[in-house]
Amino acid sequence: MPTKRPDIHAVRPIPVRRPTTWIGGLILLILVAAFVRLLVTNENLQWKVVALYLFNPEILTGMGRTLLLTFLAMIFGLAIGVVLAIMRLSQNPVFRAASWGWIWFFRGVPPLVQLVFWYNLALLIPTVTVGIPFGPLLWSGSTNLLITPFSAAILGLSFTESAYAAEMIRGGIQAIGIGQTEAAATLGMTRLQILRRIVLPQALKILIPPIGNDTISMLKFTSLVSVLALPDLLYSAQMIYSRTYQTIPLLIVATIWYLVLSTTLTFVEHYIETRVYGRATSPLAALVGSFKSWFRLRAFQP
């Protein structure tokens, strides 16, 4: 008599017991509760002062300047990065060497050092001149008038970003299959047309997540411009607490706005990913999904 096979749909999976996971989760919840209690009960945080200065016009102006610095540094940095990546992949050894030297230098020098250097460029080059080599002089001006704190900040931040973006874009270009470029070449397209119409659009689509991550990093890098006395978000907070001596509350105000801006950029990035890829999982959605999966698994346990 044949043996009756069990119904596989009636078998319920039993999750493996992991007591260390529960213990670790409990410890983490205790630490989070202690941190929240510190935020609520510590009077030195002075939340009333934080609320008073949260929408201060000086703070909001500094926040606008922070966003402007981030936007311009990313635009110039990515534009230079595309050129450097193309030079890095060129068959011309001079282009490859020049690109490698730029990337080596600006990735190796800290952004803070670059900002101070560009701000003091007049000590090295007092006068900037534009003219035809071995020919007439077309224009001349004082470096002190050209290199303001704002322009020094743009130079330092965009050059730093260009070095990282160049390697990132180079990796995206090399990720495109060589068969596509060969097929385009057989259709009579030039190297520039292949790069502009086929390679770069696909590479930039691949690079959306790292570019979004770089943008958030650049938002935080802009806080370095406070050494140039440029009134960004952090320096605006510093100017206020230098007058009122409310150091911690004003630093909390700056922290809140940095978190708001970085969170907004994160959601913008995931929106773009959703439009381009058709789907994207934000950190909040991933956390909710993990909890749903855990509860579904627990529901099968007898």
TIBAMAR-7274 format. One record per residue: x, y, z of N, C-alpha, C, O, CB in turn. Coordinates in steps of 0.02 Angstrom, whole numbers, plus 50000, padded with zeros to 5 digits. Atoms other than C-alpha are relative to their C-alpha. Glycine has a CB too. Example, Ala and Ser with C-alpha at 12.3 -4.5 7.8 and 13.67 -1.06 7.14 Angstrom:
2
500454994150000506154977550390500455006050000500975005950033499505000150062
499584994149997506844994750357499615005550037499865011050045500205002349929
***
This chain:
302
500424994050000500005000050000500445006350000500875007050044499525000050062
499554994150004500805016649947499905004750059499355005550085499875003849934
500014995349943501255029150083499725006749977499915009349925500705000950030
500314993650017500215044950082500495005650013500785006250067499355001150041
499544994449993501265060350050499695005650042499095007050035500215002749931
500284994449960501055074650174499875006049956500225007249907500485001850058
500174993850036500255090650113500515005450019500555007550077499275002350017
499484995149984501675103050098499705006850020500025010750056500475000949940
500324993649982500445117550113499775000050073499655005450101499415001349954
500215000349929499945111450286500585000550048500485001250108499624993550013
499414999649958501735112050349500165007450014500235011349967500614996449968
499854993149980502095128050444500735000650021500964996850063499525002350056
499304999249979503875134350458500045002750071499655007050091500375004749952
499884997849931504515136650635500655004050002501185001249987500024993950050
499384996049999505755150850655500494997650052500294995150105499845007350012
499485002049953507405147150739500015004950059499985011050050500694999749965
499964995849940507515153450917500675003550003501205000249999499884995850064
499384996249994508795167250932499955004750061499775010550053500135004149934
500064995849941508835173651111500485006049999500325011250028500144995950063
499534994450002510355184651075499705005949962499855011749977500664997949968
500324994650037509315194450949499525003950045499505010150043499624997349940
500464996649954507995198151081500385004050052500185009650069499544994850035
499614996449950509315202951209500315006349970500295011750001500554995550029
499714994150033510185214451085499485005349985499625011349994500344997949937
500544995250013508545222451035499775003550063499635009550062499424996549967
500204997049937508075225251217500505005150024500325010550048499904994650053
499474995249980509745233451255499965006349957500045011849983500704996749994
500054994250044509545244651103499415004450018499465010550017499964997849927
500594996149980507795249851157500135003850065499905009550073499394995450008
499844996649937508445254051331500445006049987500345011450016500354995250050
499564994450016509825264851257499625005649966499755011549979500584997749956
500404994850034508585273851143499565003650050499495009850047499574996849944
500424996949949507415276851290500405004750045500165010150063499654994750042
499574995749959508855283851394500195006349962500215011749992500634996250022
499824994150040509355295451251499405004849995499485010850001500244997949931
500604995850004507565301751230499875003450066499685009350068499384995849978
500094997049934507435304451417500495005750012500315010850042500084994750055
499504994749994509045314651412499785006249962499855011849986500684997649975
500224994350040508345325551273499415003650032499365009850027499804997649930
500614997049972506715328451366500135003350068499875008750082499454994750008
499934997749931507315330951544500605004550013500615008050063500054994050045
499414995949988509005339551524499835007449988499685009449931500594997849955
500184993050006508665357951558500545004149964500405009549939499885003050068
499474996350033510355363151486499915000449924500225004549891500674996850015
500144999750072509695359551311499595006149982499645008549926499644993649978
500384993850008508505374351331499585000049935499715003849889500485005949999
500415000850059507185369251206499615006349983499445007549925499534994250008
500354993750014506285385951226500445004749959500205008249915499795003450066
499544995950039507835394951161500074997249930500125001049882500695000350034
499975003150066507945382351019499405002049958499485003949899500034992350006
500604998050037506145386150969500015007449982499745009449931499374998450041
499974992850013506505404750981500435001649939500265006149901500275003750061
499544998550055507945404250856499934995349940500304996149891500704999650026
500055004950054507355389950745499845003449933500105001349881499464994850016
500194996650061506575401850618500265007250000499965011749970499245000049991
499684993550000507715416550651500215002049929500484997849893500615000150047
499824998150069507985426650489500744998949984500914997149928499845007349989
499295001150012509865425550510500154992649988500564990949945500425002550060
499915007250010509765406550524499724997949932500044994049897499644996050057
500305001950064508605405150374500425002649941500484999249890499285002849995
499554997550053509765416250269500614995649993500834994049938500215007250015
499425004550002511235405250316499824993349970500224990349933500274998950070
500225006350030510235389750270499945000649924500124996049888499344997750031
500054998950072509865397150099500695000149967500784997549912499645006449985
499324999850027511715400550073500314993050000500694991349954500445004950040
499765006949999512115382650123499734996149941500104992449909499804996550066
500305003450057510905376049992500315002549934500434998549889499245001049998
499704997350060511645387749861500714997349990500904995549934500025007750002
499325002850004513415381949900499984992749978500374990649937500355000750067
500065007250018512865363749889499834999249927500134995149892499464996650044
500225000550070511985366349723500575001849951500704998149904499405004649987
499474997850046513405376049639500604995350002500894993749950500215007150017
499425004549995514775364649706499864993449964500314990749932500184998750073
500165006250034513865349249641499985000949924500224996749887499334997250026
500044998850072513505356949470500705000649970500864997249921499605006549986
499324999150026515305362749443500424993650009500804991849964500345005950034
499615006049987516035347049522499834994449952500284991049928499894997750070
500205005350046515025335149414500205001749928500404997349890499244998950003
499794998050068515385345249256500744998749989500954995949938499835007549987
499285001350005517255344649289500144992550004500594990049970500395003750055
499905007149993517105326449341499874996249936500224991349921499554997350054
500135003350064516335321449174500605000849953500804996149920499365002949967
499424998850043517785329549081500594995950023500954993049982500185007549999
499435003949974519065321349195499914992649986500394989149970500085001350075
500125007150013518245304349175500134998249927500414993049912499294998050019
499875001250072518285305748985500755000349986501004996249948499625005249957
499284999750009520105311148992500354993950028500844991550000500285006350033
499705005949967520485296549108499954993949955500384989449957499664998650067
500105005850045519805284448978500265001349930500194997149886499264998349997
499754998250066520625293348831500614995749982500964993250026500185007549997
499405003450024521955284848725500615004549999501175002249990499884997249930
499454995249998522995300648737500354999750069500025001150119499755007249985
499665000649936524315297948874500045006650038500055006750100500694997249990
499974993549967524415316748909499355001450037499355003650094500155005749949
500664999249967522545317548946499944995550060499704997750113499434998649950
500055004749945522645302049055500435002350059500215001950117500204993049978
499554997849946524125308849154499735006350034499765006850095500705001349972
500274993849971523325326049178499394998550044499325001350099499815004949945
500595001849961521695318249237500204996450064499934997850118499534995649959
499775003749941522585306349355500325004750051500215004050111500504994549980
499684995349955523615320649428499495004350036499565005650096500485004449962
500534995949968522065331349460499654995950054499564998250110499485002449947
500375004349953521145316849544500444998450060500214998550117499774993549966
499545001649945522685312149646500075005850048500075004950109500694998149972
499884994249957522935329849711499385001850040499425002650101500215006049958
500594997549965521145334849753499664994750042499264996450085499515002849949
500235005149953520725318149831500464999450060500254997250114499954993249966
499525000749945522295318949938500025005850047500215005050105500684999049972
499984994149958522145336650004499325000950034498815000949999500195006449959
500644999149965520795339250138499635006249976499955011249959500105000450076
500384994150024519385351250088500135006250042500155011850015499264998550001
499874994249958519745362450237500655003649980500685009749979500034998050074
499374997150022521545365050180499915003649934500195009049924500554994549993
500124996750064520935369050005499635006650008499805011549975499604995449954
500374993849989519705381950068500455005650024500425011249999499434998950050
499544995049974521035391050167500505002149946500685008049941500374997450061
499524998450053522255389950021499705004749948500005009749930500254993649966
500314995850051521045397149893499845006950027499895011949991499374996749973
500164993449972520545411050012500625004450005500585010550000499694999150070
499364996349995522385416050030500394999749934501005000549935500424997350057
499665000650064522785414049845500375006549981500875006349945499514998249945
499694993650016523215432649834500725000450026501125004249999499595005850027
499325000049975524775429249937500484996649951501084998149950500034996550068
499595003550050525395417849797499985003549933500495004349900499764992849993
500094996650065524675426749644499635006550014499025006550016499594995449950
500344993749984524315445049683499555002749945499055005949958500525005350017
500374997350056523675448949509499834994449951500264990249935500405005649964
500225004950051522665438349386499985003649933499685008849926499304997050018
499984997050067522995441949203499744995049949499834989049955500725002149981
500265004050056522145435549045500275003149936500195009149924499224999750001
499734997550063522985436948877500194994449954500124988549971500605004550013
499775004850050523645428248724500734998250017501145002650026499945002849927
499305001949985525235417948760500495003349953500425002949892500084992549997
499494996450037526745428048705499705005649957500005007749907500394995149956
500344994750037525505441148645499755005550045500015006450101499424997249961
500244994349961524535456148707499594997950061499304992550062499575004649956
500385001149939523735457248879499285002449990499185008149969500335003750061
500704998350011521835457048872499655002750062499245007250057499634993949975
500334997749939521335459349054500454998550060500834993650059499304996550009
499615000949939522125461049225499595002550059499255007650054500685003749996
500384998149941521355461749399500324997450064500734992850062499294997549995
499735001949935521755460249583499694993450023499094992450017499875005550052
500245006549975521615442649655499565000950061499094997150072500584995450016
500404998849940520925449849817499285001649983498825000050020500305005750041
500694998450022519415456449721499654994049970499044993549975500025005749950
500305005950032519135440049630499854994450050499324991350048500464997349945
500085005549953519375427849773499675002650064500015004750111500694996650016
500394998449941518005432049896499894993650041500034988250017499315003349981
500155006249962517495420050036499534995349962499604989249965499705001750067
500475004250037516065413949926500344996449942500254990449933499415004249974
499675003250057517135410849771500534995050024500624989849992500335005349955
499525004849973518485402449877499654993650023499914988150013500395003150059
500385005949978517155390949950499784995949940499824989749942499395002250040
500215003650060516505386549777500584996349969500514990549948499695004849949
499415003250030518255382849712500204993850041500304988550012500595005049997
499785005649959518735371849859499524994250000499734988449994500115002450071
500505005449997517105362049867499914996749932499874990649928499335002850025
500125002950066516865359749679500604996049975500524990849943499835005449949
499405003850021518675354349648500054993450038500244988350010500635004250010
500005006249961518555341649789499494995149972499634989249964499855001450074
500535004350028516915335049719500194997349932500034991649915499345003749996
499825002250067517625334249543500454993950001500404989549958500335005649961
499545005749997518995322149596499624993550016499754988449985500545001250052
500395006049983517765309949677499504998349944499404992449928499645001050066
500495001250052516475312149540500324997049938500014992949903499645006449981
499665002650059517765308449404500074992450004499934988949956500685003249992
499935007349993518135291049472499324996550001499264991049974500384998450064
500675002850000516295287949503499714999549930499424994449911499535004150045
500264999950068515825292949326500394995249955500114992049911500025007149971
499595004750039517275283049253499764992850011499714988949963500755000550021
500275006749987516605267449339499344998949966499204993449941499934998850075
500645000750035514875270849269500084999249926499714995349895499575006050014
499875000750072515555272949093500264993049983500054990049934500495005349976
499715006650013516555256849104499494994450012499594988849988500614999050043
500525005149988514985247749164499574998849938499214993849934499565002050059
500405000850061514175250348992500354994949955500954995349943499915006849964
499725005350042514425235248880500335002749937500075007249904499464995149980
499634997650059515705237648743499644998349935499765001449884500704996949998
500385001850060514515229148621499565005749975499455006349915499584993950014
500434994450021513395244548621500415005249962500185007949912499665003250061
499594995150035514805256148573500234997349932500275001149883500615001950043
499805002950064515385244148437499425000049950499525001349891500264992850010
500584999850044513625242948368499875007149975499695008049917499384997350035
500094993150021513485261948366500535002149950500395006049904500015004750061
499474998250047515155263348278499864997149930500015000349880500684997450025
500165002950065514555251548141499455003849964499385003449903499784992750009
500524995850031513085263448112500285006749976499915010749948499445001350050
499694993950024514315277248074500025005750049500195011350030499665002249940
499994994749949514195286948237500725001450020501144996950024499584997950061
499344998149977515725296648292500084998450074499604996850108500135007549987
499875001449929516565294048461499625004950045499375002950098500765000350014
500364995049961515785310248525499254998550001498934999250053500125007049973
500715001750002514055304948468499854993950042499344993650077499784998949927
500105006049959514245287848548500025001850075499614999350114500544994749984
499944998049930514795295948711499395004050022499135002850077500635004050011
500544995449979513415309148712499324996749997498894998250038500015006149956
500675002750010511955298648650499894993150031499324991150045499854999749927
500085006949977512305281148714500324998850068500004996450114500304995249949
499635001849940513635279948848499805004250060499615001550112500755000749988
500144995649943513345295148959499294999450027499214999250087500145007149980
500685000849972511435293548971499924993750042499604993850095499494999949945
500055006249961511595275449029500435000350063500234997850115500204994149957
499564999549942513055279249144499705004450055499725002750114500695002849980
500304995649951512155293749228499404996750034499254998250092499795006649967
500555003649969510655282549257500264995350054499944994550106499614996049947
499695004449949511795270349350500245004150059500235001650116500584996149970
499674996049948512565284649449499525004050043499755008050085500495004749968
500474996149960510965291849523500094998950075500145003850112499284998349980
499915000949927511185283649696500655003050027500635006650077499994992750017
499394996849973513035288549718500005007549994500285010950038500604997349965
500034992850006512695306149654499565002950056499725008150085499725002149931
500424997849944511285307849781500374999750066500315004250107499374995850004
499605000549938512445301749918500535005550003500655008350056500344993150004
499514994750002513785314149862499685006850015499995011050047500345000249931
500334993749987512515328349867499885001050075499975006450101499335000349963
500104999649928512075324450048500665001250036500695005150084499664993650027
499344998849971513925323550090500235007249989500525010350034500514995149971
499814993150014514215340350005499625004950044499895010050065499885001649927
500394995749955512815347950109500355000750067500365006150097499304997250010
499654999749936513815343450264500695003149993500945006350039500074993050030
499344997050012515485348650187499965007650000500455011050017500284997649934
500064992750002514805366350168500105003250069500265009150073499325002149973
499894997249933514945368450357500735002150010500895006050055499804995050053
499294998149994516835369850330500135007349980500635010250000500424995549956
499894993150022516615387050250499955004950057500085010950048499505001849945
500024995549942516355394150424500695002850016500755008150047499714996450061
499324997549987518265395850433500155006049956500625009749970500514994449987
499914994250043518115408750293499565005850021499525010949986499864998149928
500474994949977516865419050394499435001049950499165006649945500365006650013
500574999750047515555415150260499384997950038499344992350063500124995449938
500595001449958513845415950345499544994749971499004996249946499615006350011
500445005550017513165398850302499584998350062499545002250109500404993749975
500435001949944512015389350420500394999550065500185002350116499674993349986
499625000849938513355384650547500295006750023500255008350082500574995049989
499694993749979514235401550545499475005050025499615009050069500405003149941
500544995749975512565410550566499834998350072499725002750113499384999449955
500125002149931512245400150722500575002250045500465004250102499914992450003
499434998049960514005403950782499995007550015500165009750070500654998249965
500034992849988513765422650759499485001850052499575006550091499855003649934
500524998549951512165422250861500234998050070500155001950117499354996349982
499825001949931512855412251008500635003550024500785003450084500104992550003
499454995849977514415423051010499745006450033500095009650073500475001849942
500314994149969513235437351057499584998250061499565001950110499585003749950
500475001849946511995428051167500284994950049499984993850102499374997349969
499695005249959513145414551240499544993950009499634990050056500195002850069
500445005950000511775401651204500294994849950500004993649898499265001949981
499635004250048513015389451125499624993649982499514992249923500684998250029
500325006550013512115372751145499345000849963499234997249914499884996250065
500634999350037510375378751091500105001849927499744999349883499575005250033
499894998050070511065386950933500314994349960500164993649901500445006249996
499745005950035512065371350889499454995049987499464991549936500574996850041
500585004550011510465361350911499585002649941499334998649901499574999450064
500374997150056509595373450792500334998149933500004996049886499955007750007
499645001950061510955370550661499934992649985499854990649927500755001950006
500075007350010510855351750689499324998249972499264994049927500124996350066
500685001550024508975351550664499935001749926499654997849888499485003950041
500074998050070509085361050500500424995749954500214994249898500195007349992
499615004650041510495350050436499644993449990499644990549936500704998850032
500385006250006509435334750474499405000849954499254996349915499774997750069
500584998750044507925342550388500225000249927499904997249884499655006650019
499774999550069508925346750232500254993449973500104991649916500565005249996
499755006450024509795329950221499434995049990499454991049943500524997150049
500585004450008508145320750247499615001849937499394997449900499545000450061
500344997850061507335331250110500374997749938500064995249890499925007649999
499615002450057508755327249990499964992549992499964990049936500735002150008
500075007350003508595308850034499344998149966499334993649923500034996950070
500655001650031506745308749987500005002249926499684998849885499435003550038
499954998050071507135318349826500374994849960500184993049905500345006949994
499615005250034508435305349782499574993849987499594991049933500624998250041
500415006050009507225290949811499425001249952499204996649918499734997650068
500514998450050505885299949710500284999449929499964996649885499725007150011
499685000550066507095301449563500134992749983500034990749926500665004149999
499885007150013507575283149582499354996549980499344992249936500304996650062
500645003150017505735278449578499795001849929499534997549893499455002350049
500174997950068505475288549418500444996649948500214995149893500045007549994
499525002850049507025281349334499974992449998499924989449944500715002350015
499965007349996507055263349395499324996750005499264990649995500424997950059
500665002949991505195260949424499854998050071499274997150090499934994049957
500095001749929505475256749607500625002250037501175002450010499854992450010
499444998349956506565262249751499774999050071499195000350088500245007449988
500175001449930506605257449933500365005050044500975005150049500204992750019
499714995349953506855271450056500184996550065499924991050077499525005950013
499835003249936507625267650227499384998850043499344993650076500495004350038
500605000949960505925270250311499584994249973499324990250011499585006550001
500385005550029505065258550187500334993350013499994988350025499915001049924
499645006249985506425245450213499894997850072499824991950086500745000849986
500125001649930506195246450402499304997350010499204992350046500125006150044
500705002449994504305244650388499934993149969499594988849996499515005049967
500045006550032504515230150267500314994550041500064988950042500335000249933
499695005149958505685221050385499554998150058499514992250077500685002450027
500465001549945504425222550527499414995849974499184991250008499745006550032
500555003950028503035216050413500214992849988499834988250002499755003149935
499755006750012504095201150362500074996150065499914990250068500675000149963
499925003349935504485197250544499334997950028499274992350055500375004650049
500665001749973502655197750595499674994549959499324990249987499555006250002
500285005350041502155186850446500324993250019499984988150022500105001449924
499665006149981503465174050497499764997650067499694991550078500755001150000
500255002149933502865174150677499294997249996499104993150037500025006050049
500705002450005501075171250619499974992749980499474989449995499625004149949
500005007050019501565154250547500194995450058500104989350055500484998949942
499785004249945502245148350714499404997250038498955001150056500465003950048
500585002949965501025136150799500005002050074499555000050111499994992349993
***
